[in-house]
Amino acid sequence: MQALKDSRPKLLLVDDEPTNLQVLRHILRDDYRLLFAKDGMTALELARNEHPSLILLDIMMPDMTGYEVCKTLKLSPETRDIPVIFVTALADMNDEAEGFAVGGVDYLTKPVSALIVKARVRTHLSLVTVDELRQSRLLIVQRLGLAAEYKDNETGLHVIRMSHYAQVLGRAAGLTEREAEDLLHAAPMHDVGKIGIPDAILKKPGKLDPEEWAVMQQHSSIGADIIGEHKNGLLKMAHTIALHHHEKWDGTGYPNGLRGEAIPLIARIVAIVDVFDALSSERPYKRAWPLEDTLALLRRDSGTHFDPNLVTLFLDVLPAILEIQAKWPEGSVAAPLSSVPHVQHPA
Protein backbone atom coordinates (compact mmCIF):
# COMPACT_ATOMS: atom_id res chain seq x y z
CA MET A 1 0.00 0.00 0.00
CA GLN A 2 1.30 3.42 -0.96
CA ALA A 3 2.15 5.62 2.04
CA LEU A 4 0.09 8.76 2.51
CA LYS A 5 1.89 11.96 1.55
CA ASP A 6 2.95 14.07 4.51
CA SER A 7 0.81 17.20 4.22
CA ARG A 8 2.13 18.99 7.29
CA PRO A 9 3.48 22.50 6.71
CA LYS A 10 7.17 22.66 5.87
CA LEU A 11 9.44 24.85 8.03
CA LEU A 12 13.03 25.89 7.39
CA LEU A 13 15.18 26.25 10.53
CA VAL A 14 18.40 28.24 10.12
CA ASP A 15 21.12 28.48 12.78
CA ASP A 16 24.88 27.99 12.73
CA GLU A 17 24.77 26.26 16.14
CA PRO A 18 23.65 22.60 15.92
CA THR A 19 22.43 22.71 19.52
CA ASN A 20 19.96 25.48 18.70
CA LEU A 21 18.66 23.53 15.72
CA GLN A 22 18.15 20.50 17.94
CA VAL A 23 16.11 22.59 20.40
CA LEU A 24 13.82 23.83 17.65
CA ARG A 25 13.64 20.34 16.14
CA HIS A 26 12.46 18.91 19.44
CA ILE A 27 9.77 21.61 19.76
CA LEU A 28 8.40 21.42 16.21
CA ARG A 29 9.05 17.93 14.84
CA ASP A 30 5.66 16.45 15.79
CA ASP A 31 3.61 19.06 13.91
CA TYR A 32 5.75 20.08 10.93
CA ARG A 33 8.12 18.83 8.27
CA LEU A 34 11.51 20.35 9.02
CA LEU A 35 14.39 21.51 6.85
CA PHE A 36 17.72 22.60 8.35
CA ALA A 37 20.46 25.01 7.29
CA LYS A 38 23.61 26.07 9.17
CA ASP A 39 24.48 29.07 6.97
CA GLY A 40 22.81 31.75 4.90
CA MET A 41 23.66 30.45 1.44
CA THR A 42 22.25 27.01 2.20
CA ALA A 43 19.13 28.64 3.64
CA LEU A 44 18.59 30.65 0.46
CA GLU A 45 19.03 27.57 -1.73
CA LEU A 46 16.55 25.54 0.37
CA ALA A 47 14.06 28.40 0.36
CA ARG A 48 14.18 28.59 -3.46
CA ASN A 49 14.00 24.84 -4.03
CA GLU A 50 11.71 23.65 -1.22
CA HIS A 51 9.35 26.65 -0.80
CA PRO A 52 8.84 26.30 2.97
CA SER A 53 5.72 27.78 4.55
CA LEU A 54 7.78 29.66 7.16
CA ILE A 55 11.42 30.27 8.10
CA LEU A 56 12.88 30.52 11.61
CA LEU A 57 16.13 32.39 11.15
CA ASP A 58 19.10 33.10 13.41
CA ILE A 59 20.73 36.53 13.06
CA MET A 60 24.36 36.16 14.17
CA MET A 61 25.86 33.75 11.64
CA PRO A 62 29.29 33.80 9.93
CA ASP A 63 29.65 34.98 6.31
CA MET A 64 26.00 36.04 5.97
CA THR A 65 23.85 37.41 8.79
CA GLY A 66 20.18 36.63 9.21
CA TYR A 67 19.36 40.22 8.25
CA GLU A 68 21.20 39.74 4.94
CA VAL A 69 19.45 36.43 4.34
CA CYS A 70 16.04 38.03 4.93
CA LYS A 71 16.82 40.97 2.65
CA THR A 72 17.82 38.55 -0.12
CA LEU A 73 14.67 36.48 0.37
CA LYS A 74 12.50 39.57 0.02
CA LEU A 75 14.18 40.59 -3.24
CA SER A 76 13.16 37.39 -5.04
CA PRO A 77 9.60 36.81 -6.35
CA GLU A 78 10.09 33.10 -5.51
CA THR A 79 10.73 33.67 -1.81
CA ARG A 80 9.56 37.15 -0.85
CA ASP A 81 6.19 35.95 0.50
CA ILE A 82 7.68 33.37 2.90
CA PRO A 83 7.27 34.70 6.47
CA VAL A 84 10.50 34.99 8.45
CA ILE A 85 10.64 34.76 12.25
CA PHE A 86 13.97 35.81 13.69
CA VAL A 87 15.20 33.60 16.56
CA THR A 88 18.22 35.21 18.22
CA ALA A 89 20.11 35.98 21.40
CA LEU A 90 20.08 39.67 20.46
CA ALA A 91 17.54 41.26 22.79
CA ASP A 92 18.10 44.98 22.16
CA MET A 93 15.09 46.90 20.83
CA ASN A 94 17.19 48.27 17.98
CA ASP A 95 18.00 44.72 16.88
CA GLU A 96 14.32 43.85 16.95
CA ALA A 97 13.45 46.98 14.97
CA GLU A 98 16.05 46.11 12.32
CA GLY A 99 14.56 42.62 12.05
CA PHE A 100 11.15 44.08 11.20
CA ALA A 101 12.72 46.66 8.89
CA VAL A 102 14.29 43.98 6.66
CA GLY A 103 11.01 42.08 6.36
CA GLY A 104 10.72 39.80 9.38
CA VAL A 105 7.22 39.14 10.73
CA ASP A 106 8.21 38.25 14.30
CA TYR A 107 11.16 38.20 16.68
CA LEU A 108 11.91 35.56 19.33
CA THR A 109 14.79 35.75 21.81
CA LYS A 110 16.87 32.83 23.03
CA PRO A 111 16.56 30.77 25.11
CA VAL A 112 13.23 30.06 23.47
CA SER A 113 10.05 28.90 25.18
CA ALA A 114 8.47 25.86 23.51
CA LEU A 115 4.96 27.20 24.09
CA ILE A 116 5.77 30.59 22.60
CA VAL A 117 7.54 29.11 19.57
CA LYS A 118 4.57 26.84 18.83
CA ALA A 119 2.08 29.68 19.30
CA ARG A 120 3.96 32.14 17.07
CA VAL A 121 4.46 29.56 14.33
CA ARG A 122 0.76 28.63 14.38
CA THR A 123 -0.26 32.29 14.25
CA HIS A 124 1.89 33.16 11.25
CA LEU A 125 0.95 30.01 9.35
CA SER A 126 -2.71 30.94 9.92
CA LEU A 127 -2.03 34.38 8.45
CA VAL A 128 -0.41 32.76 5.41
CA THR A 129 -3.51 30.60 4.94
CA VAL A 130 -5.80 33.62 5.19
CA ASP A 131 -3.69 35.50 2.65
CA GLU A 132 -3.73 32.53 0.25
CA LEU A 133 -7.51 32.32 0.52
CA ARG A 134 -7.79 36.05 -0.14
CA GLN A 135 -5.55 35.78 -3.19
CA SER A 136 -7.59 32.85 -4.52
CA ARG A 137 -10.80 34.80 -4.03
CA LEU A 138 -9.34 37.80 -5.84
CA LEU A 139 -8.33 35.63 -8.77
CA ILE A 140 -11.84 34.18 -9.01
CA VAL A 141 -13.38 37.65 -8.92
CA GLN A 142 -10.98 38.97 -11.57
CA ARG A 143 -11.56 35.98 -13.85
CA LEU A 144 -15.32 36.39 -13.61
CA GLY A 145 -14.91 40.05 -14.50
CA LEU A 146 -12.87 39.10 -17.56
CA ALA A 147 -15.50 36.51 -18.53
CA ALA A 148 -17.99 39.33 -19.05
CA GLU A 149 -15.56 41.08 -21.39
CA TYR A 150 -15.53 38.07 -23.72
CA LYS A 151 -19.24 38.68 -24.29
CA ASP A 152 -18.98 42.41 -24.78
CA ASN A 153 -17.21 44.86 -27.06
CA GLU A 154 -15.09 45.98 -24.13
CA THR A 155 -11.53 44.78 -23.50
CA GLY A 156 -9.70 43.44 -20.49
CA LEU A 157 -7.87 46.76 -20.36
CA HIS A 158 -11.18 48.50 -19.69
CA VAL A 159 -11.72 46.64 -16.41
CA ILE A 160 -8.10 47.21 -15.40
CA ARG A 161 -8.26 50.96 -16.00
CA MET A 162 -11.69 51.58 -14.51
CA SER A 163 -10.92 49.54 -11.40
CA HIS A 164 -7.76 51.57 -10.77
CA TYR A 165 -9.71 54.78 -11.42
CA ALA A 166 -12.24 53.58 -8.85
CA GLN A 167 -9.52 52.98 -6.27
CA VAL A 168 -8.13 56.49 -6.75
CA LEU A 169 -11.55 58.13 -6.58
CA GLY A 170 -12.53 55.96 -3.60
CA ARG A 171 -9.53 57.19 -1.63
CA ALA A 172 -10.42 60.78 -2.48
CA ALA A 173 -13.99 60.12 -1.32
CA GLY A 174 -12.79 58.95 2.11
CA LEU A 175 -12.61 55.17 1.81
CA THR A 176 -10.00 53.48 3.98
CA GLU A 177 -7.01 51.86 2.28
CA ARG A 178 -8.56 48.42 2.79
CA GLU A 179 -11.91 49.57 1.37
CA ALA A 180 -10.18 51.21 -1.61
CA GLU A 181 -8.23 48.01 -2.26
CA ASP A 182 -11.42 45.94 -2.11
CA LEU A 183 -13.01 48.40 -4.54
CA LEU A 184 -10.06 47.91 -6.91
CA HIS A 185 -10.77 44.17 -6.97
CA ALA A 186 -14.58 44.35 -6.90
CA ALA A 187 -15.01 46.89 -9.70
CA PRO A 188 -14.12 44.44 -12.53
CA MET A 189 -17.27 42.50 -11.61
CA HIS A 190 -19.55 45.43 -12.43
CA ASP A 191 -20.76 44.03 -15.77
CA VAL A 192 -20.51 40.29 -15.09
CA GLY A 193 -24.28 40.07 -15.67
CA LYS A 194 -23.74 40.71 -19.38
CA ILE A 195 -22.92 37.00 -19.56
CA GLY A 196 -26.69 36.49 -19.41
CA ILE A 197 -27.59 38.95 -22.20
CA PRO A 198 -28.15 37.54 -25.73
CA ASP A 199 -25.35 38.35 -28.17
CA ALA A 200 -27.82 39.81 -30.67
CA ILE A 201 -28.55 42.58 -28.17
CA LEU A 202 -25.15 42.88 -26.51
CA LYS A 203 -23.24 43.22 -29.77
CA LYS A 204 -25.79 45.20 -31.76
CA PRO A 205 -23.84 48.04 -33.43
CA GLY A 206 -26.66 50.59 -33.39
CA LYS A 207 -29.10 51.96 -30.86
CA LEU A 208 -31.24 49.43 -28.99
CA ASP A 209 -35.01 49.55 -29.38
CA PRO A 210 -37.14 49.79 -26.18
CA GLU A 211 -37.62 46.02 -25.89
CA GLU A 212 -33.91 45.34 -26.37
CA TRP A 213 -33.02 48.09 -23.90
CA ALA A 214 -35.29 46.48 -21.29
CA VAL A 215 -33.40 43.20 -21.75
CA MET A 216 -30.03 44.96 -21.56
CA GLN A 217 -30.99 46.59 -18.27
CA GLN A 218 -31.41 43.14 -16.73
CA HIS A 219 -27.63 42.64 -16.70
CA SER A 220 -27.29 44.51 -13.39
CA SER A 221 -29.70 42.16 -11.62
CA ILE A 222 -28.21 39.13 -13.36
CA GLY A 223 -24.75 40.17 -12.19
CA ALA A 224 -25.95 40.57 -8.62
CA ASP A 225 -27.50 37.10 -8.77
CA ILE A 226 -24.27 35.58 -10.11
CA ILE A 227 -22.18 37.12 -7.33
CA GLY A 228 -24.78 36.35 -4.66
CA GLU A 229 -25.51 38.10 -1.37
CA HIS A 230 -22.76 38.24 1.25
CA LYS A 231 -22.62 39.70 4.74
CA ASN A 232 -19.40 41.65 4.28
CA GLY A 233 -16.13 42.03 2.45
CA LEU A 234 -15.12 42.02 -1.18
CA LEU A 235 -18.01 39.95 -2.54
CA LYS A 236 -20.59 42.10 -0.75
CA MET A 237 -19.00 45.12 -2.41
CA ALA A 238 -18.98 43.38 -5.82
CA HIS A 239 -22.69 42.52 -5.43
CA THR A 240 -23.53 46.13 -4.59
CA ILE A 241 -21.59 47.47 -7.56
CA ALA A 242 -23.06 45.01 -10.05
CA LEU A 243 -26.60 45.80 -8.89
CA HIS A 244 -26.42 49.58 -8.56
CA HIS A 245 -23.75 51.03 -10.88
CA HIS A 246 -26.46 52.16 -13.35
CA GLU A 247 -28.50 54.06 -10.78
CA LYS A 248 -28.48 57.82 -11.39
CA TRP A 249 -28.24 60.70 -8.95
CA ASP A 250 -31.62 62.09 -10.05
CA GLY A 251 -33.41 58.74 -9.64
CA THR A 252 -33.84 57.92 -13.33
CA GLY A 253 -31.43 54.98 -13.37
CA TYR A 254 -31.99 51.25 -12.99
CA PRO A 255 -32.82 48.70 -11.67
CA ASN A 256 -34.35 50.32 -8.57
CA GLY A 257 -34.56 54.03 -9.42
CA LEU A 258 -32.50 54.98 -6.35
CA ARG A 259 -31.82 58.68 -5.88
CA GLY A 260 -28.92 60.67 -4.41
CA GLU A 261 -27.16 59.21 -1.40
CA ALA A 262 -29.57 56.28 -1.34
CA ILE A 263 -27.27 54.92 -4.08
CA PRO A 264 -24.31 53.21 -2.35
CA LEU A 265 -21.13 55.30 -2.54
CA ILE A 266 -19.12 52.57 -4.25
CA ALA A 267 -21.74 52.28 -7.00
CA ARG A 268 -21.69 56.05 -7.52
CA ILE A 269 -17.90 55.88 -7.85
CA VAL A 270 -18.02 53.08 -10.42
CA ALA A 271 -20.73 54.90 -12.40
CA ILE A 272 -18.34 57.80 -13.03
CA VAL A 273 -15.19 55.83 -13.81
CA ASP A 274 -17.03 53.33 -16.03
CA VAL A 275 -18.52 56.08 -18.21
CA PHE A 276 -15.25 58.01 -18.28
CA ASP A 277 -13.33 55.02 -19.57
CA ALA A 278 -16.05 53.94 -22.01
CA LEU A 279 -16.05 57.36 -23.65
CA SER A 280 -12.32 58.07 -23.56
CA SER A 281 -11.23 54.68 -24.97
CA GLU A 282 -11.09 53.39 -28.52
CA ARG A 283 -13.39 50.59 -29.59
CA PRO A 284 -13.77 48.73 -32.90
CA TYR A 285 -16.90 50.80 -33.58
CA LYS A 286 -15.78 54.24 -32.34
CA ARG A 287 -12.83 56.50 -31.72
CA ALA A 288 -11.92 57.71 -28.26
CA TRP A 289 -13.59 60.94 -27.26
CA PRO A 290 -11.16 63.81 -26.66
CA LEU A 291 -10.48 64.38 -22.97
CA GLU A 292 -12.15 67.79 -23.05
CA ASP A 293 -15.38 66.31 -24.46
CA THR A 294 -15.40 63.47 -21.93
CA LEU A 295 -14.91 65.86 -19.02
CA ALA A 296 -17.57 68.16 -20.45
CA LEU A 297 -20.06 65.28 -20.33
CA LEU A 298 -19.18 64.52 -16.69
CA ARG A 299 -19.71 68.17 -15.80
CA ARG A 300 -22.96 68.36 -17.79
CA ASP A 301 -24.38 65.25 -16.10
CA SER A 302 -23.17 66.22 -12.63
CA GLY A 303 -26.26 66.33 -10.44
CA THR A 304 -28.37 64.28 -12.87
CA HIS A 305 -26.49 61.09 -13.75
CA PHE A 306 -23.55 61.52 -11.39
CA ASP A 307 -22.98 62.49 -7.77
CA PRO A 308 -21.81 66.14 -8.09
CA ASN A 309 -19.39 65.86 -5.17
CA LEU A 310 -17.74 62.84 -6.77
CA VAL A 311 -17.45 64.62 -10.10
CA THR A 312 -15.57 67.43 -8.33
CA LEU A 313 -13.29 64.91 -6.63
CA PHE A 314 -12.72 63.11 -9.94
CA LEU A 315 -11.56 66.36 -11.53
CA ASP A 316 -9.28 66.96 -8.52
CA VAL A 317 -7.56 63.57 -8.99
CA LEU A 318 -7.51 63.78 -12.79
CA PRO A 319 -3.67 63.74 -13.00
CA ALA A 320 -3.63 60.33 -11.28
CA ILE A 321 -6.44 59.13 -13.57
CA LEU A 322 -4.49 60.16 -16.67
CA GLU A 323 -1.38 58.36 -15.40
CA ILE A 324 -3.41 55.14 -15.16
CA GLN A 325 -4.86 55.72 -18.61
CA ALA A 326 -1.37 56.14 -20.06
CA LYS A 327 -0.14 53.02 -18.30
CA TRP A 328 -2.80 50.77 -19.89
CA PRO A 329 -3.61 52.24 -23.34
CA GLU A 330 -5.81 50.46 -25.84
CA GLY A 331 -3.88 48.65 -28.56
CA SER A 332 -6.59 48.72 -31.24
CA VAL A 333 -6.66 51.18 -34.16
CA ALA A 334 -9.55 53.63 -34.11
CA ALA A 335 -12.17 53.40 -36.83
CA PRO A 336 -12.86 56.42 -39.07
CA LEU A 337 -15.30 58.88 -37.58
CA SER A 338 -17.67 58.30 -40.48
CA SER A 339 -18.16 54.70 -39.38
CA VAL A 340 -19.12 55.53 -35.81
CA PRO A 341 -22.76 54.60 -35.13
CA HIS A 342 -25.04 56.46 -32.77
CA VAL A 343 -23.64 55.69 -29.31
CA GLN A 344 -26.19 55.26 -26.56
CA HIS A 345 -25.26 56.57 -23.11
CA PRO A 346 -22.92 53.78 -21.87
CA ALA A 347 -24.84 50.72 -20.63
CORGITA-V695492 format. One line per field, one symbol per residue. ss: DSSP state (@ for helix, = for strand, . for the rest). phi: phi as a letter, one per 30 degrees, with the letter a starting at -180 (. if undefined). burial: + if it has 16 or more other ideal C-beta (glycine too) atoms within 10 Angstrom, else -. A space follows every 50 residues. Layout:
ss = ???
phi = ???
burial = ???
This chain:
ss = .........=====...@@@@@@@@@@@....=====..@@@@@@@@@@@ ...====........@@@@@@@@@@.......======....@@@@@@@@ @....====....@@@@@@@@@@@@@@@@@@@@@@@@@@@@@@@@@@@@@ @....@@@@@@@@@@@@@@@@@....@@@@@@@@@@@@@..@@@@@..@@ @@.......@@@@@@@@.@@@@@@@@@.....@@@@@@@@@@@@...... .........@@@..@@@@@@@@@@@@@@@@..=..=....@@@@@@@@@@ .=...=.@@@@@@@@@.@@@@@@@@@@.........@@@........
phi = .dddddcdeccccbadcedddddddddcddcbdccbbcaddddddddddc hddabcbdcdbdibddddddededdcedbdcddccdbaddcddddddddd ddjdcabccdddceddeddddeddddddddddddddddddddddddeddd dcddbededdddddeddddddddjddeddddddeddeddecdddecceed ddcddcdddedddddedddddddddddicbdaiedddddddedcdcdbed icdbccidbhdddeedddddeddddeddddcdbecadddeeddddddddd cdjcdcdddddddeddceeddddddddbddcdcddeedcdddcdeec
burial = --------++++++++---++-++--++---+++++++++-+++-++--- -++++++++-+--++++-++-++-----+--+++++++-+----++-++- -++++++++--+----+--++--++--+---------+--++-++--++- ++-++-+++++++++++++++++-+---+++++++++++++++++++--- ++-+---+---+---++++++++++++------++++++++++++++++- --++---+----+++++++++++++++++++++--+-++----++-++-- ++--+++--++-++-----++--++--+-+---+------------+
